């Protein structure tokens, strides 16, 4: 019985694992889920690339990305989004 319970526990944990995805292999986030920071600013800027792993864990939900306290995008598993931020200080976001 212990062997069976142990095998089931290992199988469940393995099903919750995620797999890394490189930004080049990930699908781009659809434009309707990118809310802000998607256009190149007219002044100097930096690029932030966010890639979400694939896998079962949390796979049924989008992950909300916030930049400077503002919703920037909702990302699904295996997707990548690029954000263009102006150079300079940004709020840390910590409370």
C-alpha positions in Angstrom: 0.0 0.0 0.0 2.8 2.4 0.8 4.4 1.7 -2.5 1.2 2.5 -4.3 0.7 5.8 -2.4 4.3 6.8 -3.0 3.9 6.0 -6.8 0.7 8.1 -7.0 2.4 11.0 -5.2 5.4 11.0 -7.5 3.1 10.8 -10.6 1.0 13.8 -9.4 4.2 15.8 -8.7 5.6 15.0 -12.1 2.3 16.1 -13.7 2.7 19.5 -12.1 6.1 20.2 -13.5 6.9 22.9 -16.1 9.3 23.0 -19.0 11.4 26.1 -19.9 10.8 27.7 -23.2 13.2 29.9 -25.0 11.9 33.3 -26.3 12.6 32.1 -29.8 10.4 29.0 -29.5 7.6 30.6 -27.5 4.4 31.9 -29.2 3.9 35.6 -29.1 1.1 36.9 -26.9 -1.9 38.0 -29.0 -2.2 41.8 -29.4 -5.5 41.8 -27.6 -3.9 40.7 -24.4 -1.0 43.2 -24.5 -2.4 46.3 -22.8 0.6 48.7 -22.4 4.2 49.3 -23.2 4.0 47.5 -26.6 5.0 50.4 -28.8 8.6 51.8 -29.0 8.7 55.1 -27.2 10.0 58.1 -29.1 12.9 58.6 -26.6 15.6 56.1 -25.7 14.2 52.8 -24.4 15.1 49.4 -23.0 13.3 46.1 -23.9 12.0 43.7 -21.3 11.2 40.2 -22.5 8.9 37.9 -20.4 8.6 34.3 -21.4 6.3 31.9 -19.5 7.1 28.2 -19.2 4.9 25.4 -20.5 3.3 22.8 -18.2 0.3 21.9 -16.2 1.0 24.0 -13.1 -1.3 27.1 -13.3 -1.8 26.3 -17.0 -5.5 27.1 -16.9 -4.9 30.7 -15.9 -3.2 33.7 -17.5 -0.4 35.4 -15.6 -0.9 39.2 -15.3 2.3 41.2 -15.9 2.3 44.6 -14.2 4.9 47.3 -15.0 5.1 50.5 -12.9 1.8 49.4 -11.2 0.0 49.2 -14.5 -1.3 46.1 -16.2 0.9 45.4 -19.2 -0.3 42.0 -20.4 -1.9 38.6 -19.6 0.4 35.7 -20.6 -0.6 32.1 -21.2 1.8 29.1 -21.0 4.4 28.9 -23.7 4.0 32.6 -24.7 6.4 35.5 -24.9 5.8 39.3 -24.7 8.2 42.2 -25.3 7.7 45.5 -23.4 9.4 48.8 -24.3 10.3 51.0 -21.3 11.7 54.5 -21.3 15.2 54.7 -19.8 15.4 56.1 -16.3 13.9 55.5 -12.9 10.9 53.3 -12.4 9.0 52.6 -9.2 10.2 49.5 -7.5 6.7 48.2 -6.8 7.6 46.9 -3.4 5.4 48.0 -0.4 
